[in-house]
Amino acid sequence: MDDAGPLPQRLLASCALPHAWADLPAWTVLDTDFGVLTPFLHCWHTWQTDARRPRMLHYVGMLSPAQAHDLQALAQQAAHTAPHWQPLTDALAAASAGLGTGQHRILLAQGQLSLTLCIGDTTALLAEQNFLAHTLWVHGTDILWDKWRIKALARCSQRGAHLVLDRAAPEAPDGLAEAGFVEVEAENTSLRARFQPRWSLGARDQVPPAIAPQRCTVLGAGISGASVAYALARRGWQVTVLDQHAAAAGGASGLPAGLVVPHISADDSPRSRMSRVGARLMQQHAKTLLRDGMDWQASGVQEQDFEQGSTRWHAHGAWVRPGQLVRAWLKHPGIRCVYGAQVTDLQQREAVWQLIGPDGNTWAESELVVLANATGCVPLMLHPSHVHFLGDGLAQRLEFLHAVHGTVSYAAHRSLPSAAHWPQHPVNGHGNFLPQIPLDNGMAWLAGSTFEPDRIPEQAGHRLAPLAEQHRANAQRLCELLPAVGAELAAAFAAGEVQHWSATRCVTHDRLPLVGPLQDVPEGSRPSLWIHAGMGARGLTFSALGAELLVARLAGEPWPLENSLARSLDVRRPKRRRN
C-alpha cells in the first residue's frame, strides 16, 4: 500500500486512471472536497510521473472558506503523510496563500496543471461552471447528494465520465439513473457510475468537449496578444504572432513599469472581483518568468482613497515591467513572431484563415485567429470586405473600442534630490508613483499617467495636448497624491529634466476588456475568429485572466471565473453606463 493512503488510490482506480487519460491532449477532474487534498496530490503525482499523461491536467476543486483559510497547513500535513509530495505541497501553499471566497485560477507544473479553486457554497458554485469533466470525485463533504444536486453534477459531466459518489442519499441510485448515469454500483460506502444518458444532450453532443491543438494567428505582440499566444502554446498550439511594429511591446505594452493591483469598490463589483483573480494570476506568471527585483517585484501597493480620506494596503500588489513579461511569454517554443507585418486583408477558405499584407503577401495561415491588436482591429474588421465575417451586431460592438492617450513622466535618481524619505513602495490613487524601478539606464522613479480621450489612431484628425502640458498634469497629480514628493520634484519638472513615455491605450465603454468570439456559427461548430482587446490602463491585471478565459471557452476547459462574472467580459454584454 502506498503511503498516500487508500482514499486517493481508490478514487483513481475507480475511474480507470491513469490508463483512461493515456495520450489524450487534456483531462478534467472535478473534486467536490478539495480540502482533503490527498486525492489532488496523488492525482498530480500520478500525472506527473506518467509517460503517457495528457499535456494538460485541469483540476476543479470545491472547498469551504474555512478549508481555504487552512489550506497551507493542510498542505504541510499532507507532505508528512507522503514525503514525495513535499515539492507539490510547497508549490500549492505558495500559490494559494490568502485566497478569499470565489473562483481562482492557479497554474502549477509550468502551467500544464490548471487548478481552479472554487471557495464557497458547493451547490451555488457548481451552477456557475462551464466545463465537462472526465472524472468526478464527490467525497468527504457534509452535503447529502440528492437527485437535484446529482443533476448539477450531470451538467458538469461529459459522455463517458466516471463518477465516485460518497455519502449518497438513499434515493441516490434512482437519482443517478434519472440524470443519465449508468452502471451504478455500490462499493463499500460509495457509489460508482458512468455518465451515458440514452437521450440526446443537444449542443453538448454536437460540439466535441475538447478541441485538439491546431494553428492560430494572433494579431498583436503586446500584452493582450502575447498572453493569448502563451496560453495557447502551453496547450500545444502552434502560434504565429503578427505585429506591425519592429519588435514586441511596440505600443502601450512598452510602458516602462506599471502596477498590478486589484480594483476596490464599496459594492465589490464584478470589476473588483475579477481584478483580484487577474492580479493573482498575473503575479504567478511574473514569479515564474521574470527576474525578481529587476523585471518585477511583489512590493505591495499603498492606495490613497481621496473620496474617503483614507489609505489601504494591497499586500498582493506588485510592479511589473510589461515589456519584459511580453518578451518572456513570446519566447515559448510554440510561438513564432513576425514583426513589421501589416495586415490589410483577411480571407477564409475551407476553414483556414489567410492574413494578407498590402502587397498581397500572405503573412500566415491558420485555423484560428485572435484579434489582439487594440484599436487596429476596428478599421480591419469594419472594412466592407471583412465586416461579413462578424456576427450579428458585433460590428457595433467593435465601435465601443476607442483610444485613450497616456504619458508617463520619469527620471533617473542620479539627477534628482535624495529620495531616502520617499515611500519604499508604489503609491496608487489619483495617478500613481513608483519610487524605485530598475530601468535599463539605472534606478528611476515614475509618475503618471495622463488620460486623454482620443480617436482611433488609425483615423486622421486626432490631436493631443503638448508634451509640456502632459508633464504638468502628471506633476499636479503627484502633488495631490504625495505632496512632499511632488514639491521635491517640481524643480526637475520645471527644468525639463524629466523624460516621458507615451502611447495610446485601447479602452471600452465600461473599461472592461472584450473577450470572446466574433462570429455566429451553426450549432455544433466552434467560432474561429476571436478578440482579446480593450485592456485600457489595466492590462497587467486583466490580460492573463482574459487569455485564460478565451482559451477555456475555445477549448471547452474549466473557466477561470464564475459564469456570472465572465459575462462581464463577453463581447455581447449589454452596453451599460459606467459608474
N, C-alpha and C positions, 0 to 999 in steps of 0.2 A: 504494500500500500504506500502511495506517495505521501510525503509528509504534508502535502497541501490539504489532506483530509478528504472524506468521502463525498461531500456535497458537490464541489466543482467537478470531480470526476464523474459523478452520477449525471450531472446536467449535460456535460459534453457527450457522454456515451449515449444518453437517451436521445440525443439529436444527431447521432451518427457523425460527430466531429472527432477528428479533423478530416475524415475521409470525404464528407459531403462537400466541403469547400475546395477540394483539390483543383487547382489550375483555373479557378474562376477569377475574374477581374476584381470582384468585391464581394463582401459578405456582411450582413447586417444582423446584429443581435439586439433584442430588447430584454432588459433586465429590470424587473419592477421593484427590486430591493437592492440597489447598488450599495447601500450601507454595509451589507455583509462583506463585500469586497473580494472574498476569496474566489467566487466564480469569475469575476472580471480578471483578476490577476492570473488565475490558472488559464483562462482563455487567451490572454495576452501572451503568456509564456508559451503556450502550445502553438499559437500562431507564429510567434517569433522564431521558434525552433523547427518549424515545418518547412521542408524544402519545396513543397507544392502549395504553399499558402497563397491566398488571394493577395493581390497587390495592395488593396485597401481593406481594412477591417473597420467597420462602422459599429460602434457600441453605444447604445442609448440606455442610460441608467436613470432610474427614478429613485429619489430619496427625499427624506423629510428635512426641514430646516435644521432640526437637531442633529441629524446624521451629517449634514453638510458642515455644521459647526465643528463636529468631532472628526472630520474626515482625515486630517493629518495624523491624529492619534490612532485612528483605526488603521491607517496605512502602516504605521510603525508596528502595531500589534501583529498585523498580517505578516510583516517581514520576519518577526520572531517565529511565526508558525512555519514558514518556509524560507530559509536564508537566501535561496537563489532568487527570491522575489525582491531582494533589497534594492537593486538598481531601479526596478519598476516602481516600487513604493516611493522611493526618493523622488523620482520624476513626477509621479502623481501628486505627492504632497506639495512640491514646489509650484506646480501649475494650478492647484485648486485652493490655494490659501485665500481666505476671505470671501468665498462665494456667497452671494445672497439669493433670495428667492427668485425664481425664474429659470430660464433656459440658458445654458452656457456651452460654448464650444471650446474644447481643449484638444490641441494637436500633440500627439506623442509619437515616438519612434520615427523621427524625421518627417512627421506629417503623414505617415502611412497609416497610423491608427488615429481615427477621428472619434473622439469621445464626446458625446452630447449628454450633459448632466441636466436633468430636469428636477428642480428643487421646489417642493410644494405638495399640493394635493395630487395624488397619483391619478385619480379619475379625471380631474379637470385637465391635467397636463396631457393625458392620453388623447383627449379630444382635440388638442392643439397640434397633433403630429401629422406629418405629411410623408411618411415613408412606409415601405412594405418590408417587414423583417423576414429573414430566413429562419431565425431561431428565436423562440420566446421562452424566457425563464421567468415564471411567475411564482415566486417563492418567498417565504420568510416574512411577509407583510402581515399586518393585522386586518387587511381588507378581506372580507368574505366575498369571493368571486361568484356572484350570482349571474343570471343569464344576461342582464343588462351590461354588466362590466365585461362579460365574455364577448358580447357584441363589439365593445370598444376594442378588445384585443383582435377580433377578426378584421376590423377596419385597418389594423396595422400589419396584417399578415398577407404574404403573397402565396399564391398556389404552391402547395408542397411544403409550406413552412411547418416545422416541428415545434410543438408546444409541450412544456412541462409545467403542470399546474399543481401547486401545493395548497393546503388549507381550502379545499374546494367546498362549496355549499353542497348539501345533499342533492339538490337538483342540478348540479354542475354537469353531469354526463348528458342529461337531456338538453341543457343549455348549449353545450359544445356541439351537439348534433344539429340543433336548430340554427346555430351560427355558421355551419358549414364545415365543422371538424369531423373527421372520420377516424377509424381505427382507434377509438377511445379505449384505453386500457388502464387498469389500476396497477400501481406499482408502490407497494408499502403505503405511505400516507399521501401519495400524489397520483395525478392522472397524466397520462401521456396521450397525445393526439396529433393528427396531421390535418392541416387546413386544405381541404379539397372539396369545395362545395359542388353539388351537382348542377347548380344553376349558373347562368352567365353573370359575370361581375361587370358587364358593360365595358367602360373605357379601361378598367383595370386589366381586362383580358386582352384588349386590343393593343395597348401600349406595353412594350417589354418593361419589366420592373427595373432594369438597368440597361444602360447603353454602353457598348464596347468603345474603348478609346479610339478615336479617329484623328483626322486632321482638323485644325482650327486656325483661322487667321484672326488676329486681334489688331484692330486699328488703334494705334496709340501706345507709345512706350513711356507713358507717365505712370503715376501711381495707380490709376484705375486700370490701365491695360496690363501693367506688369503683375498686379495682384491676381488678375484673372488668368493670365498666362501661366503663372506659377501654380495656381490651384489646379489647372488642367494638366500641366506637365507632371505634377506629383501623382496624378491618376493614370499616367501612361499615354496621354495625348501628345501628338506631335504638333507643336505650336509655332506658327510664324507670326512675328510681331512686326508690323509696318509702321514707320513713323516718318513724317516729313522733315523732321529736324535732323541735324547731323549726328546726334548722339541721344542716348536715353535721357529722360527727365529734362527735355529741352523747353518745356513750358512751365506751368505753375508748380510742377513737382520738383523744379530746381531750386525751390526755396532753401536758403542756407540752413535753416533749422526751424522746426515747428513743434507744437505741443500735442501730446496725446493725453487728453483729459476728458472725463465724462461731462455731459451736459447735466445741469441741475435745474429742476423746476418744482414748484410748490405742489403740483398735482402728480408728479412723477410721470410725465407724459411719455408717449411712445418714443419720442426722440431721446429722452433721458435714459429710458430703459435700454434702448438699442445702443446708445453711446457707451454704456457700461460694458456691454458684451463686446462691442467693437474695440474699445480701448484695451481690454484684457487680451483679446485675440491679437491685436497689433503688437503688444508687448511680447507675446510669445514668439512672433516672427522676429522681432528685433533681438531678443535674447538668443535665439538660435543662429541668426545670420550675421549680426553686426558686432563690432568691437565695442565693448562696454567702456564708457568714458571717452570714446573717440567719435563713434558714429551715433551713439545713443546713450541714455542713462536713465535709470528708474529713479529720478531725482525727487519725485513728489512735486506737486504744484500747489502754490497758495492762490486761492481765488478771492478777489475783493468783490463783495456784493454791495454795489453802491446804493441800490434800492433799499436794502435792509440795514445798511451801515455796518456790515459785519464782514468777517472773513471766514473762509472754510479751508481745510487742508485736504487735498486729494492725495492720499498715501500711494495710490496706484497711478498717479500721473507721471509723465516722463517727457523728455525732449528727444527728438529724433531728427537726424539729417535725412530727409526723404530721398534725396538723390542717391545716397549710399544704399538705402533699402531697395530702391527701384533696380539699381545695378546688381545687387545681390540676388534679387528674385530672378532677373533675366539671365543669370549665369547658369541656371538649371540646364543640364544637357539636353533636355527635351524641347528647348526653346531656341529658335533661330531668329535673329533680329536683322532687319533690313532698314537702314536709315536713308534719308534723302528720298523717301518713297512717297510721292504724292499720288493719291488715289482719286481719280475723277470719274471712273465708270465702274459699275457693279453689274455683273451678269450671273445668271444661274442656269446651268444646263445639266439636265439629268442628275439633279440633286447635288451638283458640285458648283460652288461659287467661284467666280473668277474676279479678281480685283485688278483693275487695269489703270495704267497711268495715262497722262496726257498724250504721250507719243504712241499709244496703242500697245505698249508693252505690258505683259501680264506679270504682276508682282508676285501673286500667289494664287493657288487653287486649294480649296478645302471644302469639307462637308459642313463646316460650321463657321460662322462669322460673328465676332463680338465687336460692336462699336464702342470704343473707349477713348475716342479722340475728342472729348469735350464738345465744344460748340461746333467743331469741324464736322460732326455728323449731320448737322442741320442742313447746310446747303447741299451736301452729298445726297442725303435721302429725300429731300424735298425737290430735287431736280425732277422735271417732268418724266424723264426716262426711268426713274427709280422709285417714285412715290407709290407705284402699284405694288411694290414688294411689302408695303406696310399694311398692317391690319386695319380694320375699320376704326376710324377716329384717332389712330396713332400718329398721323401727320400733325394733328393739332397738339398732341402731347409733346412732340418734339419742339413745338413752338414755345413750350413752357421754359425751355432752356434759354438762358441768356448769360451774358458775360458781366463780370464784375472785376474791375482792375484793382490791384493791390500793390502797394510799395512798402517794403521793409527798410528801415534805417539801421545801419550797423557800423561799428568801427572796432579796430584792434585796441586792446587795452594799453599797448605801449604809448599810444598817442593821447591818453586821457589821464585825468587825476587818479589818485589812489582809490581803488574800489574795495578796500578791506571791509568797510562797514555796509556795503551793499548786501541785499538779500543773497543767501547762498543757494537759492533755488529759484526756479522761474515763478513769475507772478502773472496771473491772468485776471481779467476783469474788463475794464474799459481799455481795449487793446491788451498787449502783453509785453513783458520784459523778460528776456533771457539773459542773465548776468554773465555767464561764463560758458561759451561754446567754442570748442576747438575747431576752428575752420582751417582751411588749407594754409592760410598765411599767418596762423597763430591764434591765440585766445582772443575772443571778441565778445562784445555784447550785441544784442539785437532788440529793436523796439518796433512795434507796428501792430497791425498793418492798416493802411488805408483801405477804404471800401467804396470804390466809385462805380456806380452802375454804368454800364457801357452797352453799346450794341454788340451784336455778334462781330468779332474782329474781322471776319472774312468779308463783311459788308463795309462799304465806304461810308465815310462821314462821321465816324466816332471821334470824339475829342476828349482829351484828358487834361486834368489840372497840371500846371507847370510843376516840374520836379521840386523846386524850392517850396512851393505851396504844400506838396505832399510831405516833405520833411517837416514843415511847420506843424502840419496836422499830427504827425507822429510825436513830435516834441510836446505838443499840447496834451495829447493823451497820456504821455509818460508823466507829465507834471501832475495830472489828476490821479494817476494810478499810484505813483511813488514820488511825492513832491520833492523830497530831498535829493533823490537820484536825478529827477528832471532838472532841478536847479543846478546841479553839478555839471550836467551835460549840455546845458543851454549854450555855453560858450563854444563848445565843439560844433553844435548845430549852426550857430551864427557864423563861425569861421569857415564853414564849408569843409570841416574835417571828417564829416560823416558820409559814408558810402551808402549806396542804395541797391536794392534788388527789386525788380518789378516784373509782374506777369499778370495775365488775365485768367481768372478762375471761372469755371462753369458752374452755374447755380440753377436751381429750380424755383418754382413759385413758393414752395414751402420749406426750402433749404434742406430737403432730404433727397438723396440720390434716386435716379431712375435705374431700377434693376429688374430685368425681365425680358421676355420675348417681344419682338416687334412684328410678329406675323400672326395671322389667323390660319390655322391648319385644320384639316379634316380630323374628326375623332379617330384616335388610333395612331396619329402621327405626332412627331415631335417638331417644334419650331427649330429652324436652323439659323435664324437671324436674331441676335440678342443685343442688348445695350447695357452698359455699365458706366454711367456718366452722371454729372451733376453733383460732384462731391463738395463743391464750394470751398469754404475755409476749413472743412473738417475731413479732408481726405485721409489724414493719418488716423482718424477714428473710425471712418466708415469703409475704407477701401477693402481691407482684408475681409471684413464681415460681408460686404456686398459680393465679393468674389466667391466666398463660401456658399452664400445663398444662391447665386446664379448657377454654380456648378451643381449644387444639390438639386435644384429644380430641373436642370437639364438631365442629370444622370439618375434621378429617382432615389437620391440619398436622403438621410435624415437632414432636416433643415437646421441651421444654427440658431434660428429664432422660432418662437411660437408663431403659429399661423396668423393669429390676430395682429401681431407686431409686423410680420413680414409684409402684410398687405399695405403697410405704410410706405413701403419702398416700391410697390408694384407700379409698372408703367401705367396701368389703367386706374390707379387710385383716384377717388374724387378730388377735384380741384377745390380745396378748402382755403379760406383766407388764413394766412399765417398770423399767429398771435404776436 
